[in-house]
């Protein structure tokens, strides 16, 4: 009898461990299969021109991801900002664009998004060398934390959505950092699955990164924002912005970089300009 009771208790404990993940999967499936609200579709068509470039299957897939993101990822207003459903949807759509080509999950490590009305201030300590440090206030439009938190400026979120061909999108930028941070600190190399893939990634990225720094030093015009030259992590994030918004230009000017990102994201943005507009 005691053995039977212990066995039943063990089965019960196992069930309690397995039930939450199973329940979450079921909930997620129901959300993805639910009709996409017409108001959300109208919002994306109106506020985010890039959405109209996607093919109908890509739009449907993005809609599924958006419904999961909106339901599972809290967006918390800061600085007196009241967050509306429309704000959540516009953030979710841009954040899920990098997930469109692969089944990576909807940012499983992300716990919340903090949303400010406009640029927000942070205190940063800068090392000046010789043991000298200086603390300085900086104003940011976005920031991604390794601990599963993204901070955004709504003003910049909206501006980045409405102008979809300038290679500047704070949501794509910060969520590229989230992908990069999936295996620890952001270093410009997200999880790739194999040593060979990492070696190829490092070869292409380092070559492009050094070429950008050299071009900037010579005063030459560059496709990527100069901020990409900060370090490898920022290079990946800025390159991701340009990849999604300026795919054709990147394919022409930086074919190796474009091919690398196209393989990673599983998408070909250079062809989106002729995609569906429904």
KOLMAR-162555 format. One record per residue (C-alpha): x negated, y, z; residue in three letters; residue number from 1. Coordinates in steps of 0.5 Angstrom, whole numbers, plus 500, padded with zeros to 3 digits. Each point is the difference from the previous one (the first is absolute). Layout:
! residues N
(node (X Y Z) 'ALA' NUM)
...
//
This chain:
! residues 278
(node (500 500 500) 'UNK' 1)
(node (495 505 502) 'UNK' 2)
(node (496 498 493) 'UNK' 3)
(node (507 501 496) 'UNK' 4)
(node (501 507 504) 'UNK' 5)
(node (493 502 498) 'UNK' 6)
(node (501 498 493) 'UNK' 7)
(node (506 504 500) 'UNK' 8)
(node (497 506 503) 'UNK' 9)
(node (494 500 495) 'UNK' 10)
(node (505 500 494) 'UNK' 11)
(node (504 506 503) 'UNK' 12)
(node (493 504 500) 'UNK' 13)
(node (498 498 493) 'UNK' 14)
(node (507 502 498) 'UNK' 15)
(node (499 507 504) 'UNK' 16)
(node (493 501 496) 'UNK' 17)
(node (503 498 493) 'UNK' 18)
(node (507 504 501) 'UNK' 19)
(node (497 507 499) 'UNK' 20)
(node (496 499 494) 'UNK' 21)
(node (506 496 497) 'UNK' 22)
(node (505 505 502) 'UNK' 23)
(node (496 506 497) 'UNK' 24)
(node (499 496 493) 'UNK' 25)
(node (507 499 500) 'UNK' 26)
(node (502 507 501) 'UNK' 27)
(node (495 503 495) 'UNK' 28)
(node (503 495 495) 'UNK' 29)
(node (507 503 501) 'UNK' 30)
(node (497 507 500) 'UNK' 31)
(node (496 499 493) 'UNK' 32)
(node (507 497 497) 'UNK' 33)
(node (504 505 502) 'UNK' 34)
(node (503 505 495) 'UNK' 35)
(node (495 506 500) 'UNK' 36)
(node (504 507 502) 'UNK' 37)
(node (502 504 494) 'UNK' 38)
(node (498 506 504) 'UNK' 39)
(node (493 498 501) 'UNK' 40)
(node (499 498 493) 'UNK' 41)
(node (502 507 498) 'UNK' 42)
(node (495 503 505) 'UNK' 43)
(node (495 496 497) 'UNK' 44)
(node (501 502 493) 'UNK' 45)
(node (501 507 502) 'UNK' 46)
(node (494 501 505) 'UNK' 47)
(node (495 495 497) 'UNK' 48)
(node (499 501 492) 'UNK' 49)
(node (495 494 501) 'UNK' 50)
(node (506 495 502) 'UNK' 51)
(node (503 501 493) 'UNK' 52)
(node (494 498 496) 'UNK' 53)
(node (501 493 503) 'UNK' 54)
(node (503 494 497) 'UNK' 55)
(node (507 498 502) 'UNK' 56)
(node (497 494 503) 'UNK' 57)
(node (495 504 504) 'UNK' 58)
(node (505 505 502) 'UNK' 59)
(node (504 494 503) 'UNK' 60)
(node (494 497 503) 'UNK' 61)
(node (498 507 503) 'UNK' 62)
(node (507 501 503) 'UNK' 63)
(node (500 493 504) 'UNK' 64)
(node (493 502 503) 'UNK' 65)
(node (503 507 502) 'UNK' 66)
(node (506 497 503) 'UNK' 67)
(node (495 496 504) 'UNK' 68)
(node (496 506 502) 'UNK' 69)
(node (506 504 502) 'UNK' 70)
(node (503 495 505) 'UNK' 71)
(node (493 497 503) 'UNK' 72)
(node (495 506 500) 'UNK' 73)
(node (502 506 505) 'UNK' 74)
(node (499 507 497) 'UNK' 75)
(node (500 505 506) 'UNK' 76)
(node (500 507 500) 'UNK' 77)
(node (495 505 503) 'UNK' 78)
(node (500 507 501) 'UNK' 79)
(node (507 501 500) 'UNK' 80)
(node (501 496 494) 'UNK' 81)
(node (507 496 499) 'UNK' 82)
(node (499 494 496) 'UNK' 83)
(node (506 499 495) 'UNK' 84)
(node (501 493 496) 'UNK' 85)
(node (498 504 494) 'UNK' 86)
(node (493 502 502) 'UNK' 87)
(node (499 492 502) 'UNK' 88)
(node (502 498 493) 'UNK' 89)
(node (495 505 497) 'UNK' 90)
(node (495 498 504) 'UNK' 91)
(node (501 492 500) 'UNK' 92)
(node (500 500 492) 'UNK' 93)
(node (494 504 499) 'UNK' 94)
(node (497 495 506) 'UNK' 95)
(node (502 494 497) 'UNK' 96)
(node (498 502 493) 'UNK' 97)
(node (493 496 501) 'UNK' 98)
(node (503 494 502) 'UNK' 99)
(node (504 499 494) 'UNK' 100)
(node (496 496 496) 'UNK' 101)
(node (498 495 506) 'UNK' 102)
(node (504 496 505) 'UNK' 103)
(node (495 503 506) 'UNK' 104)
(node (506 501 505) 'UNK' 105)
(node (503 507 502) 'UNK' 106)
(node (494 503 504) 'UNK' 107)
(node (500 495 505) 'UNK' 108)
(node (495 503 505) 'UNK' 109)
(node (504 507 499) 'UNK' 110)
(node (504 502 507) 'UNK' 111)
(node (502 507 498) 'UNK' 112)
(node (500 506 496) 'UNK' 113)
(node (499 507 503) 'UNK' 114)
(node (503 505 496) 'UNK' 115)
(node (499 508 501) 'UNK' 116)
(node (503 506 496) 'UNK' 117)
(node (494 502 497) 'UNK' 118)
(node (492 499 501) 'UNK' 119)
(node (498 498 507) 'UNK' 120)
(node (494 502 504) 'UNK' 121)
(node (495 495 503) 'UNK' 122)
(node (494 501 504) 'UNK' 123)
(node (494 497 497) 'UNK' 124)
(node (492 499 503) 'UNK' 125)
(node (495 501 494) 'UNK' 126)
(node (493 498 501) 'UNK' 127)
(node (495 505 498) 'UNK' 128)
(node (494 496 501) 'UNK' 129)
(node (494 501 506) 'UNK' 130)
(node (506 498 505) 'UNK' 131)
(node (504 506 498) 'UNK' 132)
(node (507 499 500) 'UNK' 133)
(node (506 505 498) 'UNK' 134)
(node (507 499 501) 'UNK' 135)
(node (505 503 495) 'UNK' 136)
(node (507 501 498) 'UNK' 137)
(node (502 497 494) 'UNK' 138)
(node (507 500 496) 'UNK' 139)
(node (502 494 497) 'UNK' 140)
(node (506 498 495) 'UNK' 141)
(node (499 493 502) 'UNK' 142)
(node (496 495 504) 'UNK' 143)
(node (500 492 501) 'UNK' 144)
(node (498 496 506) 'UNK' 145)
(node (497 493 501) 'UNK' 146)
(node (505 499 505) 'UNK' 147)
(node (506 500 495) 'UNK' 148)
(node (502 507 500) 'UNK' 149)
(node (500 505 495) 'UNK' 150)
(node (501 508 501) 'UNK' 151)
(node (503 504 494) 'UNK' 152)
(node (502 507 498) 'UNK' 153)
(node (507 500 497) 'UNK' 154)
(node (499 506 496) 'UNK' 155)
(node (494 497 497) 'UNK' 156)
(node (504 493 499) 'UNK' 157)
(node (505 504 496) 'UNK' 158)
(node (495 504 496) 'UNK' 159)
(node (496 493 499) 'UNK' 160)
(node (507 497 497) 'UNK' 161)
(node (502 506 496) 'UNK' 162)
(node (494 501 496) 'UNK' 163)
(node (498 492 498) 'UNK' 164)
(node (495 501 495) 'UNK' 165)
(node (494 504 504) 'UNK' 166)
(node (497 495 503) 'UNK' 167)
(node (502 502 507) 'UNK' 168)
(node (505 497 504) 'UNK' 169)
(node (499 499 508) 'UNK' 170)
(node (504 494 501) 'UNK' 171)
(node (496 496 495) 'UNK' 172)
(node (494 503 503) 'UNK' 173)
(node (501 498 507) 'UNK' 174)
(node (504 493 498) 'UNK' 175)
(node (493 498 496) 'UNK' 176)
(node (497 501 507) 'UNK' 177)
(node (505 496 503) 'UNK' 178)
(node (498 494 495) 'UNK' 179)
(node (493 502 501) 'UNK' 180)
(node (500 499 508) 'UNK' 181)
(node (504 493 499) 'UNK' 182)
(node (493 497 502) 'UNK' 183)
(node (498 505 505) 'UNK' 184)
(node (497 507 499) 'UNK' 185)
(node (501 504 493) 'UNK' 186)
(node (494 499 496) 'UNK' 187)
(node (502 500 493) 'UNK' 188)
(node (501 492 499) 'UNK' 189)
(node (507 497 502) 'UNK' 190)
(node (500 493 501) 'UNK' 191)
(node (499 497 493) 'UNK' 192)
(node (500 492 501) 'UNK' 193)
(node (493 498 498) 'UNK' 194)
(node (493 502 501) 'UNK' 195)
(node (499 500 492) 'UNK' 196)
(node (506 505 500) 'UNK' 197)
(node (497 504 505) 'UNK' 198)
(node (493 501 497) 'UNK' 199)
(node (504 502 493) 'UNK' 200)
(node (504 505 504) 'UNK' 201)
(node (493 503 503) 'UNK' 202)
(node (497 500 494) 'UNK' 203)
(node (505 504 496) 'UNK' 204)
(node (502 504 506) 'UNK' 205)
(node (493 502 502) 'UNK' 206)
(node (498 502 493) 'UNK' 207)
(node (506 504 499) 'UNK' 208)
(node (499 504 507) 'UNK' 209)
(node (493 501 498) 'UNK' 210)
(node (502 503 493) 'UNK' 211)
(node (505 504 503) 'UNK' 212)
(node (495 503 505) 'UNK' 213)
(node (495 502 495) 'UNK' 214)
(node (505 503 495) 'UNK' 215)
(node (503 504 506) 'UNK' 216)
(node (492 502 501) 'UNK' 217)
(node (499 502 493) 'UNK' 218)
(node (507 504 500) 'UNK' 219)
(node (503 496 495) 'UNK' 220)
(node (508 499 499) 'UNK' 221)
(node (503 494 504) 'UNK' 222)
(node (506 496 499) 'UNK' 223)
(node (500 498 508) 'UNK' 224)
(node (501 506 505) 'UNK' 225)
(node (493 502 503) 'UNK' 226)
(node (502 497 507) 'UNK' 227)
(node (499 493 497) 'UNK' 228)
(node (493 501 501) 'UNK' 229)
(node (500 501 508) 'UNK' 230)
(node (499 492 501) 'UNK' 231)
(node (502 493 497) 'UNK' 232)
(node (507 500 503) 'UNK' 233)
(node (502 507 498) 'UNK' 234)
(node (498 498 493) 'UNK' 235)
(node (504 494 500) 'UNK' 236)
(node (506 504 502) 'UNK' 237)
(node (499 506 495) 'UNK' 238)
(node (499 495 495) 'UNK' 239)
(node (507 496 501) 'UNK' 240)
(node (503 507 500) 'UNK' 241)
(node (497 501 493) 'UNK' 242)
(node (502 493 498) 'UNK' 243)
(node (507 500 501) 'UNK' 244)
(node (501 508 498) 'UNK' 245)
(node (495 500 494) 'UNK' 246)
(node (499 493 498) 'UNK' 247)
(node (499 502 492) 'UNK' 248)
(node (495 505 502) 'UNK' 249)
(node (496 495 505) 'UNK' 250)
(node (500 495 495) 'UNK' 251)
(node (497 504 495) 'UNK' 252)
(node (495 504 504) 'UNK' 253)
(node (498 494 505) 'UNK' 254)
(node (502 494 497) 'UNK' 255)
(node (497 495 505) 'UNK' 256)
(node (503 504 506) 'UNK' 257)
(node (507 499 497) 'UNK' 258)
(node (499 493 498) 'UNK' 259)
(node (498 498 507) 'UNK' 260)
(node (505 504 503) 'UNK' 261)
(node (505 497 495) 'UNK' 262)
(node (498 493 502) 'UNK' 263)
(node (500 502 508) 'UNK' 264)
(node (507 503 499) 'UNK' 265)
(node (503 495 495) 'UNK' 266)
(node (503 506 496) 'UNK' 267)
(node (498 504 494) 'UNK' 268)
(node (502 507 501) 'UNK' 269)
(node (497 502 493) 'UNK' 270)
(node (507 498 497) 'UNK' 271)
(node (505 503 504) 'UNK' 272)
(node (501 506 496) 'UNK' 273)
(node (504 496 495) 'UNK' 274)
(node (503 496 506) 'UNK' 275)
(node (508 500 501) 'UNK' 276)
(node (503 506 503) 'UNK' 277)
(node (506 497 503) 'UNK' 278)
//
